Amino acid sequence: MDSFLKFLKWILVLVFSFLALFFLLSQLNLPGSYKVFLVQSGSMSPTLNTGDVVIIKPVSQYRSDDIITFNSNQNFTITHRIIKDIDGSFTTKGDANPVSDQNTISTSDILGKVFFTIPKIGYFIMFVKSLPGLITLIIIPSTMIIYQEFLEIKKNFKKSISN
């Protein structure tokens, strides 16, 4: 049981360290870097579904049929498909939407092209950001690790007293 808890501890540390590093690097505004976004609506269904995570990267040229993430004029990000390109002014549309988006966008509005999609992991990310997720994934494992370390200290303390 002791070795299992140590193994579990190291696995959790490695997984969370990797995820934290990846998401941290994706939030930095490094030129040409990958960024991670959560799909929060079904407007791109069935290509992208609610709860999917998209990984985007800026490219030098965008074309019709590219799926891009861009800043809207309402100060939030949208991931839609380019359906028309007229001299660097793009018309976009969600695959599930019956009509195209009202406003055209320019290259400066585009954050990047979707290169990779991770299905459904967004639900996990939303869960982690919630109070039950915090309790389940941070507080309970931390408490288990602290308790295990406390038992180890207690055992070593008794051992040193008896010697």
Backbone as CSV, one residue per row, in Angstrom:
resi,resn,N_x,N_y,N_z,CA_x,CA_y,CA_z,C_x,C_y,C_z
1,MET,0.832,-1.203,0.000,0.000,0.000,0.000,0.864,1.250,0.000
2,ASP,1.961,1.199,0.775,2.866,2.331,0.870,3.499,2.650,-0.488
3,SER,3.951,1.631,-1.195,4.571,1.855,-2.501,3.535,2.325,-3.528
4,PHE,2.312,1.852,-3.393,1.254,2.305,-4.293,0.991,3.799,-4.113
5,LEU,0.937,4.272,-2.869,0.713,5.699,-2.611,1.863,6.542,-3.127
6,LYS,3.084,6.054,-2.976,4.237,6.781,-3.518,4.166,6.843,-5.039
7,PHE,3.816,5.730,-5.660,3.676,5.690,-7.107,2.583,6.658,-7.564
8,LEU,1.441,6.628,-6.884,0.326,7.517,-7.211,0.733,8.975,-7.046
9,LYS,1.485,9.247,-6.000,1.952,10.608,-5.738,2.810,11.101,-6.901
10,TRP,3.757,10.291,-7.347,4.638,10.703,-8.438,3.893,10.833,-9.761
11,ILE,2.964,9.953,-10.004,2.164,10.058,-11.229,1.372,11.361,-11.220
12,LEU,0.708,11.669,-10.108,-0.061,12.912,-10.004,0.829,14.131,-10.181
13,VAL,1.990,14.107,-9.564,2.918,15.238,-9.685,3.349,15.417,-11.137
14,LEU,3.702,14.334,-11.806,4.133,14.422,-13.201,3.017,14.914,-14.125
15,VAL,1.835,14.343,-13.978,0.705,14.724,-14.832,0.341,16.189,-14.627
16,PHE,0.181,16.595,-13.376,-0.208,17.980,-13.106,0.899,18.962,-13.481
17,SER,2.150,18.565,-13.306,3.258,19.439,-13.705,3.267,19.640,-15.214
18,PHE,3.090,18.555,-15.961,3.061,18.653,-17.420,1.892,19.523,-17.886
19,LEU,0.706,19.258,-17.347,-0.463,20.047,-17.743,-0.307,21.512,-17.366
20,ALA,0.179,21.767,-16.166,0.366,23.156,-15.719,1.375,23.875,-16.607
21,LEU,2.473,23.221,-16.923,3.488,23.835,-17.778,2.932,24.116,-19.175
22,PHE,2.221,23.151,-19.738,1.656,23.330,-21.080,0.662,24.490,-21.103
23,PHE,-0.260,24.525,-20.136,-1.266,25.582,-20.123,-0.646,26.941,-19.779
24,LEU,0.374,26.946,-18.930,1.059,28.194,-18.613,1.752,28.748,-19.852
25,LEU,2.479,27.896,-20.556,3.159,28.347,-21.767,2.166,28.801,-22.832
26,SER,0.998,28.171,-22.875,0.006,28.559,-23.876,-0.604,29.923,-23.576
27,GLN,-0.537,30.364,-22.313,-1.109,31.661,-21.951,-0.132,32.818,-22.165
28,LEU,1.150,32.513,-22.300,2.122,33.566,-22.558,1.979,34.036,-23.995
29,ASN,2.170,35.294,-24.212,2.030,35.847,-25.558,3.350,35.785,-26.316
30,LEU,3.880,34.592,-26.440,5.097,34.409,-27.208,4.737,34.359,-28.684
31,PRO,5.452,35.099,-29.528,5.108,35.085,-30.954,5.253,33.683,-31.540
32,GLY,4.249,33.283,-32.283,4.278,31.982,-32.939,4.031,30.802,-32.031
33,SER,3.627,31.055,-30.790,3.447,29.943,-29.861,2.035,29.368,-29.957
34,TYR,1.924,28.131,-29.528,0.628,27.470,-29.491,-0.192,28.029,-28.338
35,LYS,-1.492,28.057,-28.507,-2.402,28.490,-27.456,-3.522,27.459,-27.346
36,VAL,-4.123,27.399,-26.163,-5.162,26.417,-25.886,-6.462,27.155,-25.588
37,PHE,-7.542,26.716,-26.226,-8.859,27.306,-25.986,-9.882,26.200,-25.796
38,LEU,-10.871,26.511,-24.991,-11.965,25.593,-24.690,-13.167,25.945,-25.556
39,VAL,-13.730,24.960,-26.224,-14.940,25.167,-27.025,-16.126,25.180,-26.073
40,GLN,-16.856,26.301,-26.061,-17.930,26.461,-25.081,-19.323,26.495,-25.702
41,SER,-19.392,26.275,-27.008,-20.718,26.225,-27.633,-20.697,25.173,-28.733
42,GLY,-21.869,24.896,-29.257,-21.996,23.893,-30.310,-22.010,24.480,-31.709
43,SER,-21.544,25.719,-31.867,-21.635,26.372,-33.173,-20.782,25.699,-34.251
44,MET,-19.785,24.912,-33.857,-18.937,24.232,-34.849,-19.222,22.731,-34.913
45,SER,-20.304,22.310,-34.325,-20.679,20.908,-34.320,-20.998,20.450,-35.744
46,PRO,-20.669,19.290,-36.157,-20.048,18.168,-35.452,-18.514,18.179,-35.489
47,THR,-17.916,19.166,-36.170,-16.458,19.212,-36.257,-15.826,19.412,-34.887
48,LEU,-16.320,20.412,-34.150,-15.881,20.689,-32.779,-17.111,20.707,-31.899
49,ASN,-17.032,20.063,-30.760,-18.178,19.994,-29.863,-17.892,20.722,-28.554
50,THR,-18.954,21.078,-27.861,-18.810,21.687,-26.547,-17.972,20.763,-25.672
51,GLY,-17.000,21.350,-24.979,-16.121,20.564,-24.121,-14.824,20.137,-24.778
52,ASP,-14.710,20.334,-26.082,-13.450,20.026,-26.754,-12.439,21.128,-26.446
53,VAL,-11.175,20.798,-26.533,-10.105,21.774,-26.410,-9.419,21.862,-27.764
54,VAL,-9.203,23.096,-28.235,-8.505,23.295,-29.496,-7.139,23.906,-29.210
55,ILE,-6.166,23.442,-29.948,-4.816,23.994,-29.864,-4.569,24.725,-31.177
56,ILE,-4.267,26.016,-31.039,-4.106,26.854,-32.226,-2.688,27.398,-32.293
57,LYS,-2.326,27.820,-33.488,-1.032,28.463,-33.702,-1.197,29.491,-34.818
58,PRO,-0.618,30.672,-34.634,-0.667,31.651,-35.719,0.098,31.135,-36.937
59,VAL,-0.430,31.418,-38.110,0.250,31.071,-39.363,0.358,32.336,-40.209
60,SER,1.185,32.279,-41.239,1.413,33.481,-42.055,0.251,33.769,-42.992
61,GLN,-0.501,32.746,-43.357,-1.582,32.955,-44.317,-2.791,32.096,-43.941
62,TYR,-3.960,32.702,-44.031,-5.203,31.993,-43.738,-6.006,31.875,-45.025
63,ARG,-6.683,30.748,-45.172,-7.428,30.468,-46.409,-8.852,30.046,-46.077
64,SER,-9.683,30.064,-47.084,-11.040,29.550,-46.934,-10.970,28.100,-46.473
65,ASP,-11.880,27.725,-45.621,-12.026,26.399,-45.034,-11.118,26.171,-43.825
66,ASP,-10.208,27.100,-43.507,-9.426,26.991,-42.274,-10.346,27.234,-41.082
67,ILE,-10.128,26.486,-40.021,-10.828,26.753,-38.764,-9.880,27.607,-37.933
68,ILE,-10.371,28.768,-37.532,-9.533,29.738,-36.829,-10.182,30.163,-35.512
69,THR,-9.357,30.669,-34.622,-9.847,31.302,-33.402,-9.500,32.774,-33.513
70,PHE,-10.487,33.625,-33.224,-10.275,35.059,-33.388,-10.973,35.831,-32.280
71,ASN,-10.537,37.069,-32.111,-11.171,37.973,-31.163,-12.372,38.616,-31.834
72,SER,-13.516,38.522,-31.178,-14.712,39.168,-31.714,-14.751,40.606,-31.226
73,ASN,-15.631,41.398,-31.803,-15.759,42.786,-31.353,-16.521,42.879,-30.023
74,GLN,-16.991,41.749,-29.477,-17.633,41.735,-28.158,-16.651,41.305,-27.073
75,ASN,-15.353,41.310,-27.374,-14.289,40.991,-26.422,-14.312,39.550,-25.908
76,PHE,-14.598,38.608,-26.761,-14.405,37.200,-26.433,-13.910,36.493,-27.674
77,THR,-13.423,35.280,-27.483,-12.856,34.549,-28.619,-13.898,33.620,-29.222
78,ILE,-13.782,33.439,-30.522,-14.686,32.576,-31.280,-13.827,31.658,-32.143
79,THR,-14.237,30.422,-32.258,-13.585,29.488,-33.167,-14.605,29.108,-34.236
80,HIS,-14.373,29.566,-35.460,-15.245,29.304,-36.597,-14.416,29.039,-37.840
81,ARG,-15.102,28.657,-38.893,-14.461,28.344,-40.163,-14.497,29.568,-41.079
82,ILE,-13.400,29.796,-41.800,-13.384,30.850,-42.817,-14.158,30.332,-44.023
83,ILE,-15.167,31.087,-44.442,-15.929,30.654,-45.626,-15.668,31.552,-46.837
84,LYS,-15.097,32.742,-46.588,-14.808,33.640,-47.699,-13.635,34.538,-47.328
85,ASP,-12.724,34.720,-48.291,-11.563,35.584,-48.098,-11.539,36.595,-49.238
86,ILE,-11.762,37.853,-48.893,-11.710,38.914,-49.902,-10.639,39.904,-49.484
87,ASP,-9.468,39.789,-50.086,-8.337,40.693,-49.837,-8.025,40.861,-48.355
88,GLY,-7.904,39.784,-47.626,-7.535,39.843,-46.218,-8.674,40.169,-45.275
89,SER,-9.876,40.246,-45.784,-11.064,40.430,-44.955,-11.833,39.113,-44.999
90,PHE,-12.024,38.514,-43.841,-12.564,37.158,-43.788,-14.000,37.134,-43.284
91,THR,-14.801,36.305,-43.937,-16.148,36.005,-43.458,-16.077,34.622,-42.834
92,THR,-16.629,34.501,-41.631,-16.569,33.232,-40.910,-17.978,32.727,-40.617
93,LYS,-18.032,31.445,-40.278,-19.319,30.825,-39.972,-19.068,29.577,-39.142
94,GLY,-19.907,29.360,-38.167,-19.880,28.100,-37.429,-20.521,27.023,-38.280
95,ASP,-19.971,25.826,-38.276,-20.504,24.738,-39.113,-21.970,24.452,-38.816
96,ALA,-22.385,24.611,-37.571,-23.764,24.313,-37.190,-24.689,25.520,-37.351
97,ASN,-24.145,26.680,-37.655,-24.962,27.888,-37.799,-25.547,27.983,-39.202
98,PRO,-26.792,28.420,-39.320,-27.407,28.514,-40.646,-26.888,29.688,-41.484
99,VAL,-26.377,30.743,-40.826,-25.883,31.918,-41.554,-24.468,32.251,-41.093
100,SER,-23.772,33.017,-41.904,-22.410,33.431,-41.558,-22.446,34.487,-40.462
101,ASP,-21.283,34.704,-39.857,-21.164,35.725,-38.813,-21.390,37.100,-39.424
102,GLN,-21.962,38.011,-38.642,-22.317,39.339,-39.150,-21.114,40.155,-39.567
103,ASN,-20.096,40.163,-38.725,-18.942,41.021,-38.983,-17.830,40.248,-39.661
104,THR,-17.164,40.910,-40.603,-15.960,40.322,-41.182,-14.801,40.614,-40.240
105,ILE,-13.751,39.817,-40.359,-12.590,40.011,-39.503,-11.346,40.194,-40.361
106,SER,-10.348,40.819,-39.781,-9.077,41.005,-40.482,-8.040,40.058,-39.890
107,THR,-6.913,39.963,-40.537,-5.839,39.091,-40.075,-5.403,39.461,-38.661
108,SER,-5.454,40.738,-38.320,-5.025,41.168,-36.976,-5.958,40.661,-35.870
109,ASP,-7.200,40.312,-36.223,-8.145,39.762,-35.245,-7.914,38.277,-34.979
110,ILE,-7.220,37.611,-35.881,-7.058,36.155,-35.807,-5.938,35.801,-34.836
111,LEU,-6.256,34.924,-33.905,-5.273,34.444,-32.936,-4.485,33.255,-33.480
112,GLY,-5.126,32.456,-34.332,-4.427,31.321,-34.919,-5.360,30.328,-35.565
113,LYS,-4.745,29.391,-36.243,-5.455,28.313,-36.933,-5.476,27.085,-36.025
114,VAL,-6.597,26.386,-36.024,-6.721,25.169,-35.214,-5.864,24.072,-35.845
115,PHE,-4.938,23.546,-35.032,-4.064,22.479,-35.489,-4.406,21.135,-34.882
116,PHE,-4.978,21.174,-33.690,-5.216,19.927,-32.985,-6.416,20.098,-32.066
117,THR,-7.182,19.042,-31.938,-8.355,19.060,-31.065,-8.270,17.895,-30.090
118,ILE,-8.577,18.186,-28.824,-8.646,17.125,-27.813,-10.104,17.029,-27.389
119,PRO,-10.799,15.982,-27.822,-12.230,15.874,-27.520,-12.511,15.716,-26.034
120,LYS,-13.522,16.413,-25.578,-14.131,16.263,-24.249,-13.247,16.617,-23.055
121,ILE,-11.971,16.898,-23.235,-11.121,17.200,-22.083,-11.516,18.528,-21.440
122,GLY,-12.218,19.360,-22.170,-12.687,20.627,-21.625,-13.623,20.436,-20.448
123,TYR,-14.389,19.354,-20.454,-15.256,19.072,-19.307,-14.413,18.854,-18.054
124,PHE,-13.278,18.166,-18.230,-12.365,17.943,-17.111,-11.792,19.272,-16.631
125,ILE,-11.413,20.139,-17.557,-10.856,21.452,-17.199,-11.903,22.275,-16.458
126,MET,-13.143,22.260,-16.938,-14.202,22.992,-16.246,-14.435,22.417,-14.850
127,PHE,-14.346,21.090,-14.724,-14.508,20.450,-13.422,-13.384,20.868,-12.476
128,VAL,-12.150,20.902,-12.982,-11.004,21.284,-12.158,-11.166,22.711,-11.641
129,LYS,-11.758,23.588,-12.449,-11.934,24.984,-12.054,-13.074,25.176,-11.051
130,SER,-13.880,24.156,-10.845,-15.016,24.266,-9.925,-14.592,23.892,-8.500
131,LEU,-15.429,24.218,-7.523,-15.149,23.872,-6.129,-15.079,22.355,-5.913
132,PRO,-16.025,21.559,-6.440,-15.880,20.101,-6.274,-14.595,19.567,-6.921
133,GLY,-14.196,20.165,-8.045,-12.947,19.747,-8.687,-11.739,20.079,-7.844
134,LEU,-11.747,21.265,-7.249,-10.658,21.666,-6.359,-10.537,20.694,-5.192
135,ILE,-11.675,20.357,-4.616,-11.675,19.435,-3.471,-11.192,18.051,-3.906
136,THR,-11.728,17.554,-5.009,-11.412,16.199,-5.466,-9.973,16.054,-5.938
137,LEU,-9.483,17.022,-6.695,-8.183,16.856,-7.339,-7.021,17.535,-6.631
138,ILE,-7.298,18.438,-5.722,-6.209,19.127,-5.030,-6.233,18.826,-3.532
139,ILE,-7.330,19.102,-2.889,-7.377,19.013,-1.426,-7.286,17.566,-0.931
140,ILE,-8.060,16.658,-1.512,-8.029,15.261,-1.054,-6.666,14.617,-1.307
141,PRO,-6.095,14.700,-2.532,-4.757,14.111,-2.712,-3.688,14.774,-1.840
142,SER,-3.767,16.089,-1.681,-2.798,16.784,-0.824,-2.908,16.295,0.609
143,THR,-4.118,16.135,1.083,-4.336,15.638,2.445,-3.784,14.230,2.598
144,MET,-3.995,13.392,1.578,-3.463,12.027,1.625,-1.940,12.041,1.681
145,ILE,-1.319,12.899,0.888,0.143,12.983,0.867,0.667,13.505,2.202
146,ILE,0.038,14.540,2.732,0.454,15.097,4.030,0.301,14.052,5.126
147,TYR,-0.810,13.324,5.112,-1.037,12.274,6.113,0.033,11.190,6.004
148,GLN,0.342,10.779,4.780,1.365,9.757,4.558,2.723,10.241,5.064
149,GLU,3.053,11.483,4.798,4.323,12.047,5.285,4.325,12.141,6.813
150,PHE,3.177,12.529,7.388,3.065,12.585,8.846,3.326,11.211,9.464
151,LEU,2.745,10.161,8.885,2.970,8.801,9.390,4.445,8.416,9.284
152,GLU,5.081,8.810,8.208,6.503,8.512,8.008,7.361,9.233,9.050
153,ILE,7.046,10.505,9.308,7.776,11.276,10.327,7.572,10.659,11.706
154,LYS,6.329,10.278,12.008,6.007,9.661,13.293,6.782,8.353,13.466
155,LYS,6.833,7.548,12.422,7.553,6.271,12.460,9.049,6.514,12.676
156,ASN,9.613,7.482,11.978,11.038,7.787,12.135,11.332,8.373,13.515
157,PHE,10.402,9.162,14.046,10.564,9.747,15.367,10.574,8.656,16.439
158,LYS,9.634,7.731,16.353,9.581,6.599,17.312,10.833,5.762,17.194
159,LYS,11.317,5.565,15.990,12.505,4.773,15.749,13.733,5.433,16.369
160,SER,13.820,6.766,16.247,14.968,7.489,16.813,14.927,7.533,18.340
161,ILE,13.723,7.570,18.911,13.589,7.561,20.368,13.970,6.197,20.932
162,SER,13.578,5.129,20.281,13.859,3.786,20.765,15.343,3.442,20.637
163,ASN,16.076,4.132,19.782,17.524,3.861,19.622,18.276,4.586,20.636
